[in-house]
Structures are given as C-alpha cells and as structure tokens.
Amino acid sequence: MYRPTLAVLAVLLCSAALVNGGKVLVVPLDGSHWINMKVLIEELHSRGHEVTVIRPSDAWYIKQDSPHYKSITVNAAGGFEEDNWGQFVTRTLEMRRQGASFWTLMALQIDLVKVFHEMHRTMIVMMEEMFADNKLMQSLRDAKYDVVLTDPGLCGGVFLAHRLGLPLVFNVRWTIHGEGHLAIAPTPLSYVPLPGSELTDKMIFTERVKNMLFYFIGHFQIWFIIDPNYRPFVHRHFGPDVHYMELFQSADIWLMRNDFTFEWPRPTMPNIIYMSGFQCKPAKPLPKELEDFVQSSGEHGVIVMTLGTLVEKLPEDITEDIAAAFAQLPQKVIWRHKGKRPSTLGNNTLMMDWLPQNDLLGHPKTRVFVAHGGTNGMQEAIYHGVPLVGLPLMFDQPDNFFRMKARGVAKVLDLASVNKDNFLEALKEVLYQPSYREKMKVLSSLHRDQPMKPLDRAMFWIEFVMRHKGAAHLRTESYKMSMIQYHSIDVAAFLLAAVLLIFAVFIAAVKFVWRRLFGRNKVKKE
C-alpha cells in the first residue's frame, strides 16, 4: 500500500529538482543570429530555467510572445528593419553586377561601413534610453537574474550585464571588432588568416603581406566606425579609464559557433567553448506532400536551394537562368524563393516560401545544397554530409565558402555573374564528381565524432556559470594590460637598456684601464 505512494513521491521530488532552474536574461541579435540563439533558449527552457528576452520594439524575428521565454520590449529601435535590409541586399547585388573593379569594391565597402555605423549608433541610442529608464533598470535588478546570455555582435547585452553586475556568457562568432577570437586569443598573422582574406593557414610571403593589409584595414574600420560610437558611451557610464573592449573581454564563457572542421588551427583560450553545429539535429520526417515530391526523384535524388533570411528573391534575369539550369537536370529541385515565378521553371522544380532546411539536408535523397554561405547553413551541410554549390554575396559568406572550397566540398560561383551555363556546369560537377560527397562525408564524420553533443556542452557551461557565479578562473587578465605590457615592450626596453648600460660600463672600464696602463708608459718614455 505504501510502495506506490513512495514511488509517486520519489517521482515528484525528482521532477522538482529538474525544474529548479535559474533565471537567464537574454539580449539577442536579430536576423539569422536569432535563429541559433532561439535554439539555446528552447533548450534552457526545457531544462527548467526561466528565460527572459529583451527585444526592441522594431524586432524582426524576435517575437514578443513565446512558450519558451518571457519578453521585455524596449520602446526603441534595434536597427534590424526588414525593408532596410532588403534594400541593402538589392544595392549590394546591383553594384556587384557592375563588375569587380576597384571603385565598385570601394563603393561596396563604403556602403557596408555606413550600414554597420548606423547599426552601432542605433544600438547606443537604445542603451542610453534603457539606462535612463530607472523603473526598467530597477525591475531588472529586482528580478535577480543568474546570468546574461548575449550575442556580442552588438553591444547591448555586454553593457547591460556589467551595469547589473551579472556573469556574462557569449553566443559568439563575431564581436563589434570582428571575428570573436581576435578579441581574446593570440592571433599570429603568419598562420591565422583574417576574415575576408580568403587565405588558409599555409601562407607564402605575398599572402602574409595580404593578411597584414587586412589587419590594418580592420583597425581603420574600428577607429572610424566603432570607437566614435562606443568610447563616449562607456566613458559616461563606466568611467573614463575603461576601454569598451575590456567589457567584452571580461566575459566568463565564449560559446563559439565554430570548430576546427571549419576553422583553421589557431591559438585559443580556456574559456572559449566550441559548439559548432549545436543547432543541427537528426532529420525529422517531411510533410507528406513534400516527402512524395522527394521520393518521386527516384535514383537521381534532390537538390535543395535557399539563400538565407536576407536574400528572399533574386533579380528576374538571374532567376530565369537558375530555373533554366535546374530544368535540364534529372534531379528534383526544392527552391525557397519569394519572387516572381520564372518562365523557364521546369516540372522538376518546386518553389516554396519556406522550407524545412535541416530535415531536407538530412534526407537520404538530398544530393546537393545550393546556399549563400551563412554559418548556420554551412554547419548543417557539414553535419548531414551534403556537398555545396555556393552563391555568396556579402558579410562572411565569401570567406565561409572559401573554407569549404579549400576542403574540396564546394563549388563557388559569383552571384553577380552567374548564368545558366556556369550554374549548370557547377551543379553537374558537384553532382557527378564523387570527391565532393566523399570529402564532405569525411568532414561530417570528424564533426560528429565528439564525446559530448555541442548543445549539451553549451548547456553545461551556461549552467556552470550560473552555479559558480562566473568562471573567473578560466578568464585571462591580459585584457587589463596595455599594449606595451601585453607585448612585453617595456620588459624588452628595460633589458635592452640594461645590456647597453653594462656594455657602456664595460667600454668605460676598458678605456680607463687602457689609459692607466699605456698612459704611464707614455709618460715614462717622455
């Protein structure tokens, strides 16, 4: 009689322990970055943690209502308006199609600088309004959060965590200074290629010169875009002696959306935790109509095409050429496209407003993934072992595809000059040369062969920070040092001065002895 009661009590006690979670404040970045942040949020919620998301009033992807989190909507713009990004993508593509001249490349760079400058300016305005809202800030303090989880591509979560005095965890690949490693880990330019350089870790002299030039260009952009926005804000709110990057570098844990099947080998730090592919999952069954379409491909299989969240449609002439190339293949094609239906579309092609990307890539009949080069898509292709045809356009997309091309798993085309013939040729090469699929299967095997799933590893370290109120023992204190101290220039100068002093004393002593000895002989002779 008592045993069933005891069993029920034991189950209830275990359940209570499971839901006795912490309180996590999330400050995300909108757009495609939100897609992978949402994965972490849903997993935290499933483990019994209470998650609160701060979102701007003009949020694009970040919804106010969700079963997985509570939201706080700040009455300020976050800088991620869908129309603005659509216009930027259109302008970028138009300029790229004018040709790869020096002036076109400069115009593209200037346009990109303007976009990022405006994003940072808008974020600073939002943070000023939040810090000035005493009621909001007091409510955040009263909530007694255990940790702040943020994407450091913008500054909001970093500054808020320091203002509230909370431990800080990053969901990171980029910071406001560029690729995340650059802010915290040693980066020898002799074998660590910088983003955008399209170089490997094996560089000849001219390539090392190119890498160094990219380093200087990156610092010029920091001086002209980042510093003017962030220095005044940090000096006002955190003190005149605080550099804004110190606030980033003092984060407890960096959950890096990367690993060394994708990244070139490089120095790292103990508080960088690699979780590449954490959003990847085994494929779920497709909806019946889509499954029937995939099965109708027979032995030829399926090609999946999508160009991400920002590029929902292409210019009509490019769309016509791509559709015509697809129509000449025996494979079935599933293409995410919201633009006008091309007249050259073949019976083998299904166009959709949205497609289940992960589930399609994990389907055994998928042969090739035509993609834009976003990090999420690259990692899902690696996870499922699907070779790639690349149409990169902007940001880190060309560099991501260069890494895939260097590993022999992708054929890359210039979206500005793509046409029916070169697109069809690229598709046939990846479809029918076995090396592409074989090499991608090797990458997939390397990526999957881990003692712990990337998502579980991310959860462990977030909860570790919550349990221990931070992870200061893993964090280097080098960020508190000046450049002179960090590179031991002062030590080298001191040692050099000491050597010169000893050498000078030695010379003086030799001269003194010489004069004493030979000076007397000269006097005696006279």
ZAMILUM-977622 format. One record per residue (C-alpha): residue number from 1; x, y, z. Coordinates in Angstrom, 1 decimal. Example, Ala and Ser with C-alpha at 12.3 -4.5 7.8 and 13.67 -1.06 7.14 Angstrom:
BEGIN
{1, {12.3, -4.5, 7.8}}
{2, {13.7, -1.1, 7.1}}
# end
This chain:
BEGIN
{1, {0.0, 0.0, 0.0}}
{2, {2.8, 2.4, 0.8}}
{3, {5.1, 1.5, -2.0}}
{4, {3.0, 3.2, -4.8}}
{5, {2.8, 6.3, -2.6}}
{6, {6.6, 6.3, -2.1}}
{7, {7.2, 5.8, -5.8}}
{8, {4.9, 8.8, -6.6}}
{9, {6.7, 10.9, -4.0}}
{10, {10.1, 10.0, -5.5}}
{11, {9.0, 11.0, -9.0}}
{12, {7.6, 14.3, -7.7}}
{13, {10.9, 15.0, -5.9}}
{14, {12.9, 14.2, -9.0}}
{15, {10.7, 16.4, -11.1}}
{16, {11.0, 19.3, -8.6}}
{17, {14.8, 19.0, -8.8}}
{18, {14.6, 19.2, -12.6}}
{19, {12.6, 22.4, -12.7}}
{20, {14.5, 24.1, -10.0}}
{21, {16.4, 26.1, -12.6}}
{22, {18.0, 29.5, -12.7}}
{23, {17.0, 32.8, -14.3}}
{24, {18.6, 33.7, -17.6}}
{25, {18.5, 37.2, -19.1}}
{26, {19.0, 37.0, -22.9}}
{27, {19.9, 40.0, -25.1}}
{28, {19.9, 38.6, -28.6}}
{29, {20.9, 39.9, -32.1}}
{30, {18.1, 39.9, -34.6}}
{31, {18.0, 38.3, -38.1}}
{32, {19.8, 35.0, -38.7}}
{33, {21.6, 35.3, -35.4}}
{34, {18.3, 34.9, -33.6}}
{35, {17.7, 31.6, -35.2}}
{36, {20.6, 29.9, -33.4}}
{37, {20.0, 31.9, -30.1}}
{38, {16.5, 30.6, -30.1}}
{39, {17.9, 27.0, -30.1}}
{40, {19.8, 27.8, -26.8}}
{41, {16.7, 29.5, -25.3}}
{42, {14.4, 26.5, -26.1}}
{43, {17.0, 24.1, -24.6}}
{44, {17.4, 26.2, -21.4}}
{45, {13.6, 26.3, -21.1}}
{46, {13.4, 22.5, -21.5}}
{47, {15.8, 22.2, -18.6}}
{48, {13.6, 24.2, -16.3}}
{49, {15.3, 27.6, -16.5}}
{50, {13.3, 30.8, -16.6}}
{51, {14.3, 32.8, -19.7}}
{52, {13.6, 36.5, -20.3}}
{53, {14.4, 38.1, -23.6}}
{54, {15.0, 41.8, -24.2}}
{55, {13.8, 42.9, -27.6}}
{56, {13.5, 46.3, -29.3}}
{57, {10.1, 47.5, -30.5}}
{58, {11.0, 47.0, -34.1}}
{59, {12.2, 43.4, -33.7}}
{60, {12.2, 41.5, -37.0}}
{61, {12.5, 37.8, -36.0}}
{62, {12.2, 38.1, -32.2}}
{63, {8.6, 37.6, -31.3}}
{64, {7.0, 39.1, -28.2}}
{65, {5.0, 36.0, -27.2}}
{66, {6.6, 32.6, -26.9}}
{67, {6.0, 29.5, -24.8}}
{68, {9.8, 29.3, -24.2}}
{69, {10.5, 32.8, -22.8}}
{70, {9.1, 35.9, -21.3}}
{71, {9.9, 39.1, -23.2}}
{72, {10.7, 42.7, -22.3}}
{73, {10.0, 45.0, -25.2}}
{74, {12.1, 48.2, -25.1}}
{75, {10.4, 51.2, -26.7}}
{76, {13.4, 51.9, -29.0}}
{77, {14.7, 50.8, -32.4}}
{78, {17.2, 48.0, -32.7}}
{79, {18.3, 48.7, -36.2}}
{80, {17.0, 45.5, -37.9}}
{81, {14.2, 46.7, -40.1}}
{82, {13.3, 44.2, -42.8}}
{83, {12.8, 46.8, -45.5}}
{84, {16.2, 48.4, -44.9}}
{85, {18.0, 45.1, -45.1}}
{86, {16.1, 44.2, -48.3}}
{87, {17.2, 47.5, -49.9}}
{88, {20.8, 46.9, -48.8}}
{89, {20.9, 43.4, -50.3}}
{90, {19.4, 44.8, -53.6}}
{91, {22.0, 47.6, -53.7}}
{92, {24.8, 45.2, -53.0}}
{93, {23.8, 42.9, -55.7}}
{94, {23.4, 45.7, -58.2}}
{95, {26.9, 47.1, -57.5}}
{96, {28.4, 43.6, -57.7}}
{97, {26.9, 43.1, -61.1}}
{98, {28.6, 46.3, -62.4}}
{99, {31.9, 44.4, -62.2}}
{100, {34.7, 43.7, -59.8}}
{101, {36.5, 47.0, -60.5}}
{102, {38.5, 48.7, -57.7}}
{103, {35.9, 51.5, -57.5}}
{104, {33.0, 49.1, -57.3}}
{105, {34.7, 47.2, -54.5}}
{106, {35.3, 50.5, -52.7}}
{107, {31.7, 51.6, -53.1}}
{108, {30.6, 48.2, -51.6}}
{109, {32.9, 48.7, -48.7}}
{110, {31.7, 52.2, -48.0}}
{111, {28.1, 51.1, -48.2}}
{112, {28.8, 48.3, -45.7}}
{113, {30.6, 50.7, -43.4}}
{114, {27.6, 53.0, -43.4}}
{115, {25.2, 50.2, -42.6}}
{116, {27.3, 49.0, -39.7}}
{117, {27.9, 52.5, -38.4}}
{118, {24.1, 53.1, -38.3}}
{119, {23.5, 49.8, -36.6}}
{120, {26.0, 50.6, -33.8}}
{121, {24.6, 54.2, -33.5}}
{122, {21.1, 52.9, -33.2}}
{123, {22.2, 50.3, -30.5}}
{124, {23.9, 53.0, -28.5}}
{125, {20.7, 55.2, -28.6}}
{126, {18.7, 52.2, -27.4}}
{127, {21.1, 51.5, -24.5}}
{128, {21.1, 55.2, -23.5}}
{129, {17.3, 55.0, -23.3}}
{130, {17.4, 51.8, -21.2}}
{131, {20.0, 53.1, -18.8}}
{132, {17.9, 56.3, -18.3}}
{133, {14.8, 54.3, -17.6}}
{134, {15.2, 53.9, -13.8}}
{135, {12.0, 51.9, -13.5}}
{136, {13.2, 49.3, -16.1}}
{137, {16.7, 49.1, -14.6}}
{138, {15.3, 48.6, -11.1}}
{139, {13.0, 45.8, -12.3}}
{140, {15.9, 44.1, -13.9}}
{141, {17.9, 44.3, -10.7}}
{142, {14.9, 43.1, -8.6}}
{143, {14.5, 40.0, -10.9}}
{144, {17.8, 38.7, -9.6}}
{145, {19.0, 37.0, -12.8}}
{146, {21.8, 34.5, -12.5}}
{147, {23.5, 35.1, -15.9}}
{148, {23.2, 37.2, -19.0}}
{149, {23.4, 35.3, -22.3}}
{150, {24.1, 37.6, -25.3}}
{151, {25.4, 37.8, -28.9}}
{152, {28.3, 40.2, -28.8}}
{153, {27.8, 41.2, -32.5}}
{154, {26.3, 44.3, -30.9}}
{155, {27.0, 45.9, -27.5}}
{156, {23.6, 45.8, -25.7}}
{157, {23.9, 42.6, -23.7}}
{158, {27.6, 43.3, -22.7}}
{159, {26.9, 46.7, -21.3}}
{160, {23.7, 45.6, -19.6}}
{161, {25.4, 42.7, -17.9}}
{162, {28.1, 45.0, -16.5}}
{163, {25.6, 47.6, -15.4}}
{164, {23.7, 44.9, -13.5}}
{165, {26.8, 43.2, -12.2}}
{166, {25.9, 39.8, -13.6}}
{167, {28.1, 36.9, -15.0}}
{168, {28.3, 37.1, -18.8}}
{169, {28.1, 34.3, -21.4}}
{170, {28.5, 34.9, -25.2}}
{171, {26.8, 33.0, -28.0}}
{172, {29.5, 34.2, -30.4}}
{173, {31.2, 34.1, -33.7}}
{174, {31.5, 37.9, -34.2}}
{175, {32.1, 40.8, -31.8}}
{176, {31.9, 44.5, -32.7}}
{177, {35.7, 44.2, -33.6}}
{178, {35.1, 41.3, -36.0}}
{179, {35.7, 37.5, -35.6}}
{180, {35.5, 36.5, -31.9}}
{181, {39.0, 35.1, -31.5}}
{182, {40.5, 38.4, -32.4}}
{183, {39.2, 40.0, -29.2}}
{184, {40.5, 37.4, -26.7}}
{185, {43.0, 34.9, -28.2}}
{186, {46.5, 35.4, -29.6}}
{187, {46.3, 35.8, -33.4}}
{188, {49.7, 35.4, -35.1}}
{189, {49.1, 36.8, -38.6}}
{190, {51.8, 34.5, -40.0}}
{191, {49.4, 31.5, -40.0}}
{192, {46.0, 32.8, -38.8}}
{193, {44.1, 34.1, -41.8}}
{194, {41.8, 37.1, -41.1}}
{195, {38.2, 37.0, -42.2}}
{196, {37.7, 38.2, -45.7}}
{197, {41.3, 37.5, -46.8}}
{198, {40.3, 34.1, -48.3}}
{199, {43.6, 32.6, -47.2}}
{200, {44.5, 29.3, -45.5}}
{201, {46.8, 28.7, -42.6}}
{202, {49.6, 27.9, -45.1}}
{203, {50.6, 31.3, -46.5}}
{204, {53.5, 32.3, -48.8}}
{205, {55.2, 35.7, -48.3}}
{206, {52.8, 37.6, -50.6}}
{207, {49.8, 36.1, -48.8}}
{208, {51.2, 37.1, -45.4}}
{209, {51.5, 40.6, -46.8}}
{210, {47.9, 40.5, -47.8}}
{211, {46.9, 39.2, -44.4}}
{212, {48.7, 42.1, -42.7}}
{213, {46.9, 44.6, -45.0}}
{214, {43.6, 43.1, -43.9}}
{215, {44.7, 43.6, -40.3}}
{216, {45.3, 47.3, -40.9}}
{217, {42.1, 47.7, -42.9}}
{218, {40.2, 46.1, -40.0}}
{219, {41.8, 48.5, -37.5}}
{220, {41.0, 51.5, -39.7}}
{221, {37.3, 50.5, -39.6}}
{222, {37.4, 50.1, -35.9}}
{223, {38.9, 53.6, -35.5}}
{224, {36.3, 55.2, -37.8}}
{225, {33.1, 53.1, -37.1}}
{226, {33.4, 51.5, -33.6}}
{227, {35.4, 53.9, -31.5}}
{228, {33.3, 57.1, -32.1}}
{229, {30.2, 55.2, -31.1}}
{230, {31.4, 53.3, -28.1}}
{231, {34.1, 55.4, -26.4}}
{232, {31.8, 58.3, -25.3}}
{233, {29.1, 55.9, -24.0}}
{234, {31.5, 53.8, -22.0}}
{235, {33.2, 56.8, -20.5}}
{236, {29.9, 58.3, -19.4}}
{237, {28.5, 55.1, -17.8}}
{238, {31.6, 53.0, -16.7}}
{239, {34.3, 55.6, -16.2}}
{240, {36.9, 57.5, -18.2}}
{241, {39.6, 54.8, -17.6}}
{242, {37.5, 51.9, -19.0}}
{243, {38.0, 50.8, -22.6}}
{244, {34.8, 49.4, -24.1}}
{245, {36.6, 46.2, -25.3}}
{246, {37.6, 45.4, -21.7}}
{247, {33.9, 44.9, -21.0}}
{248, {33.7, 42.3, -23.9}}
{249, {37.0, 40.6, -22.9}}
{250, {35.9, 40.1, -19.3}}
{251, {33.0, 37.7, -20.4}}
{252, {33.1, 34.5, -18.4}}
{253, {32.4, 32.0, -21.2}}
{254, {32.6, 32.4, -25.0}}
{255, {30.4, 29.7, -26.6}}
{256, {31.9, 29.8, -30.1}}
{257, {29.7, 28.8, -33.1}}
{258, {32.7, 27.2, -34.7}}
{259, {35.1, 24.3, -34.5}}
{260, {38.2, 23.0, -36.2}}
{261, {36.5, 21.1, -39.0}}
{262, {35.5, 24.6, -40.2}}
{263, {38.1, 26.9, -38.6}}
{264, {41.9, 26.7, -39.4}}
{265, {44.0, 25.6, -36.5}}
{266, {44.9, 28.6, -34.2}}
{267, {45.6, 29.5, -30.6}}
{268, {42.6, 29.6, -28.3}}
{269, {41.8, 30.2, -24.6}}
{270, {40.3, 28.1, -21.8}}
{271, {37.1, 30.0, -21.6}}
{272, {36.3, 29.5, -25.4}}
{273, {34.0, 26.6, -25.7}}
{274, {33.4, 25.3, -29.2}}
{275, {29.8, 24.3, -30.1}}
{276, {29.8, 24.3, -33.9}}
{277, {26.6, 22.7, -35.2}}
{278, {24.8, 22.9, -31.9}}
{279, {21.6, 23.8, -33.9}}
{280, {21.9, 20.7, -36.0}}
{281, {19.6, 17.7, -35.4}}
{282, {18.8, 14.4, -37.0}}
{283, {16.2, 15.0, -39.7}}
{284, {12.5, 14.7, -38.9}}
{285, {10.0, 13.2, -41.3}}
{286, {8.9, 15.6, -44.0}}
{287, {5.3, 16.7, -44.5}}
{288, {3.6, 14.1, -46.7}}
{289, {3.3, 16.2, -49.9}}
{290, {7.0, 17.2, -49.7}}
{291, {8.0, 13.6, -49.0}}
{292, {6.1, 12.4, -52.0}}
{293, {7.9, 15.0, -54.2}}
{294, {11.3, 13.9, -52.8}}
{295, {10.5, 10.3, -53.4}}
{296, {9.5, 11.0, -56.9}}
{297, {13.1, 11.9, -57.7}}
{298, {14.0, 8.2, -57.8}}
{299, {17.7, 7.3, -58.0}}
{300, {18.6, 10.9, -59.1}}
{301, {17.8, 12.5, -55.8}}
{302, {17.1, 16.1, -54.8}}
{303, {18.8, 19.5, -54.9}}
{304, {17.9, 22.0, -52.2}}
{305, {18.4, 25.7, -52.7}}
{306, {17.9, 28.6, -50.3}}
{307, {19.8, 31.9, -49.9}}
{308, {19.1, 32.6, -46.3}}
{309, {17.0, 35.1, -44.4}}
{310, {18.2, 38.2, -46.2}}
{311, {18.0, 37.1, -49.8}}
{312, {14.4, 36.0, -50.4}}
{313, {14.5, 36.7, -54.1}}
{314, {16.9, 37.5, -56.9}}
{315, {16.8, 39.7, -60.0}}
{316, {14.5, 38.2, -62.6}}
{317, {17.2, 37.5, -65.2}}
{318, {19.3, 35.5, -62.7}}
{319, {16.2, 33.7, -61.5}}
{320, {15.4, 32.8, -65.1}}
{321, {18.9, 31.4, -65.7}}
{322, {18.9, 29.4, -62.5}}
{323, {15.5, 27.9, -63.3}}
{324, {16.5, 27.0, -66.8}}
{325, {19.6, 25.3, -65.5}}
{326, {17.6, 23.3, -63.0}}
{327, {15.1, 22.3, -65.7}}
{328, {17.9, 20.5, -67.6}}
{329, {18.8, 18.1, -64.7}}
{330, {17.1, 14.8, -63.9}}
{331, {17.1, 15.6, -60.2}}
{332, {14.1, 17.1, -58.4}}
{333, {14.7, 20.6, -57.0}}
{334, {13.2, 22.3, -53.9}}
{335, {13.9, 26.0, -54.0}}
{336, {13.0, 28.7, -51.5}}
{337, {12.1, 31.7, -53.5}}
{338, {9.6, 34.5, -52.9}}
{339, {9.9, 36.4, -56.1}}
{340, {8.2, 36.2, -59.4}}
{341, {7.8, 32.7, -60.8}}
{342, {10.3, 32.3, -63.6}}
{343, {9.0, 31.4, -67.1}}
{344, {11.8, 28.8, -67.5}}
{345, {10.8, 26.8, -64.4}}
{346, {10.8, 23.1, -65.2}}
{347, {8.4, 20.4, -64.0}}
{348, {11.2, 19.1, -61.7}}
{349, {11.4, 22.2, -59.6}}
{350, {9.2, 23.0, -56.5}}
{351, {9.3, 26.6, -55.3}}
{352, {8.4, 27.4, -51.7}}
{353, {8.2, 30.4, -49.5}}
{354, {9.8, 28.4, -46.7}}
{355, {11.4, 25.0, -46.4}}
{356, {12.5, 22.7, -43.6}}
{357, {16.2, 23.1, -44.3}}
{358, {17.6, 20.8, -41.7}}
{359, {15.1, 18.0, -42.4}}
{360, {15.8, 18.2, -46.2}}
{361, {19.6, 18.2, -45.8}}
{362, {19.2, 15.1, -43.6}}
{363, {17.1, 13.3, -46.1}}
{364, {19.0, 10.4, -47.8}}
{365, {17.9, 11.6, -51.3}}
{366, {19.4, 15.1, -51.0}}
{367, {22.5, 15.3, -53.3}}
{368, {23.5, 19.0, -53.3}}
{369, {22.8, 22.1, -51.3}}
{370, {22.8, 25.4, -53.2}}
{371, {23.4, 28.1, -50.5}}
{372, {24.5, 31.6, -49.8}}
{373, {27.2, 30.7, -47.2}}
{374, {25.7, 31.6, -43.8}}
{375, {27.3, 29.9, -40.8}}
{376, {24.1, 28.0, -39.9}}
{377, {23.7, 26.5, -43.4}}
{378, {27.4, 25.6, -43.7}}
{379, {27.3, 23.7, -40.4}}
{380, {24.0, 21.9, -41.2}}
{381, {25.6, 20.8, -44.6}}
{382, {28.7, 19.5, -42.8}}
{383, {26.5, 17.7, -40.1}}
{384, {24.5, 15.9, -42.8}}
{385, {27.4, 15.4, -45.2}}
{386, {25.8, 17.3, -48.2}}
{387, {28.2, 18.9, -50.7}}
{388, {27.7, 22.5, -51.7}}
{389, {27.3, 25.0, -54.6}}
{390, {27.9, 28.5, -53.3}}
{391, {26.4, 31.8, -54.3}}
{392, {27.9, 34.1, -51.6}}
{393, {27.0, 37.8, -51.6}}
{394, {28.2, 39.7, -48.5}}
{395, {29.5, 39.7, -44.9}}
{396, {31.3, 36.5, -44.0}}
{397, {29.6, 34.4, -46.8}}
{398, {32.5, 34.5, -49.3}}
{399, {35.0, 33.6, -46.6}}
{400, {32.9, 30.8, -45.4}}
{401, {32.6, 29.3, -48.8}}
{402, {36.3, 29.8, -49.4}}
{403, {36.9, 27.5, -46.4}}
{404, {34.6, 24.9, -47.9}}
{405, {36.2, 25.2, -51.4}}
{406, {39.7, 24.8, -49.8}}
{407, {38.5, 21.5, -48.3}}
{408, {37.1, 20.3, -51.6}}
{409, {33.5, 20.1, -50.7}}
{410, {32.1, 23.1, -52.5}}
{411, {32.0, 24.8, -55.9}}
{412, {31.7, 28.6, -55.6}}
{413, {30.2, 31.0, -58.2}}
{414, {30.0, 34.8, -58.2}}
{415, {26.3, 35.6, -57.8}}
{416, {26.8, 38.8, -59.8}}
{417, {28.0, 36.9, -62.9}}
{418, {26.1, 33.6, -62.6}}
{419, {24.3, 32.5, -65.7}}
{420, {22.6, 29.3, -67.0}}
{421, {25.7, 27.7, -68.4}}
{422, {28.2, 28.2, -65.5}}
{423, {25.5, 27.4, -62.9}}
{424, {24.6, 24.2, -64.7}}
{425, {28.3, 23.3, -65.1}}
{426, {28.8, 23.8, -61.3}}
{427, {25.8, 21.7, -60.4}}
{428, {26.9, 18.8, -62.6}}
{429, {30.5, 18.9, -61.3}}
{430, {29.3, 18.6, -57.6}}
{431, {26.6, 16.1, -58.5}}
{432, {28.8, 13.7, -60.6}}
{433, {32.3, 14.0, -59.2}}
{434, {32.4, 11.7, -56.2}}
{435, {35.2, 13.6, -54.5}}
{436, {32.8, 16.3, -53.3}}
{437, {30.5, 14.0, -51.5}}
{438, {33.3, 11.8, -50.2}}
{439, {35.2, 14.7, -48.7}}
{440, {32.1, 16.1, -47.2}}
{441, {31.4, 12.7, -45.5}}
{442, {34.9, 12.9, -44.0}}
{443, {34.2, 16.4, -42.6}}
{444, {30.8, 15.2, -41.3}}
{445, {32.4, 12.2, -39.6}}
{446, {35.1, 14.5, -38.0}}
{447, {32.4, 16.9, -36.8}}
{448, {30.2, 14.3, -35.3}}
{449, {33.0, 12.3, -33.5}}
{450, {32.8, 14.1, -30.2}}
{451, {32.4, 12.9, -26.6}}
{452, {29.6, 15.3, -26.0}}
{453, {26.9, 16.9, -28.2}}
{454, {27.7, 20.6, -28.9}}
{455, {24.3, 21.7, -27.5}}
{456, {24.9, 19.7, -24.3}}
{457, {28.3, 21.2, -24.0}}
{458, {26.8, 24.7, -24.3}}
{459, {24.2, 24.0, -21.7}}
{460, {26.8, 22.6, -19.3}}
{461, {28.9, 25.8, -19.4}}
{462, {25.9, 28.2, -19.1}}
{463, {24.8, 26.2, -16.0}}
{464, {28.4, 26.1, -14.8}}
{465, {28.5, 29.9, -14.8}}
{466, {25.1, 30.0, -13.0}}
{467, {26.3, 27.6, -10.3}}
{468, {29.6, 29.3, -9.7}}
{469, {28.5, 32.9, -10.3}}
{470, {31.0, 33.2, -13.1}}
{471, {34.2, 31.5, -14.4}}
{472, {36.9, 33.9, -13.5}}
{473, {39.5, 31.1, -13.1}}
{474, {39.2, 30.5, -16.9}}
{475, {39.5, 34.1, -17.9}}
{476, {42.8, 35.6, -18.7}}
{477, {43.6, 39.0, -17.2}}
{478, {45.6, 40.1, -20.2}}
{479, {42.8, 42.5, -21.3}}
{480, {43.7, 44.7, -18.3}}
{481, {47.2, 45.2, -19.7}}
{482, {48.2, 47.9, -22.1}}
{483, {49.6, 47.0, -25.5}}
{484, {53.1, 47.9, -24.2}}
{485, {52.7, 45.5, -21.3}}
{486, {50.9, 42.8, -23.3}}
{487, {53.7, 42.6, -25.9}}
{488, {56.4, 43.0, -23.1}}
{489, {57.8, 46.1, -24.9}}
{490, {58.6, 47.6, -21.5}}
{491, {60.4, 44.5, -20.4}}
{492, {62.4, 44.4, -23.7}}
{493, {63.2, 48.1, -23.4}}
{494, {64.4, 47.6, -19.8}}
{495, {66.6, 44.6, -20.7}}
{496, {68.0, 46.4, -23.7}}
{497, {68.8, 49.4, -21.6}}
{498, {70.4, 47.1, -19.0}}
{499, {72.5, 45.4, -21.7}}
{500, {73.5, 48.8, -23.1}}
{501, {74.4, 50.1, -19.7}}
{502, {76.6, 47.1, -18.9}}
{503, {78.2, 47.4, -22.3}}
{504, {78.8, 51.2, -21.7}}
{505, {80.3, 50.4, -18.3}}
{506, {82.5, 47.7, -19.8}}
{507, {83.7, 50.1, -22.5}}
{508, {84.4, 52.8, -19.9}}
{509, {86.3, 50.3, -17.7}}
{510, {88.4, 49.2, -20.7}}
{511, {89.2, 52.7, -21.6}}
{512, {90.1, 53.5, -18.0}}
{513, {92.4, 50.5, -17.7}}
{514, {94.0, 51.3, -21.1}}
{515, {94.7, 54.9, -20.1}}
{516, {96.1, 53.8, -16.8}}
{517, {98.4, 51.2, -18.3}}
{518, {99.5, 52.8, -21.5}}
{519, {99.3, 56.3, -20.3}}
{520, {102.0, 55.7, -17.6}}
{521, {104.4, 54.1, -20.2}}
{522, {104.0, 57.1, -22.5}}
{523, {104.9, 59.5, -19.6}}
{524, {107.9, 57.4, -18.6}}
{525, {109.3, 57.4, -22.2}}
{526, {108.9, 61.1, -22.5}}
# end
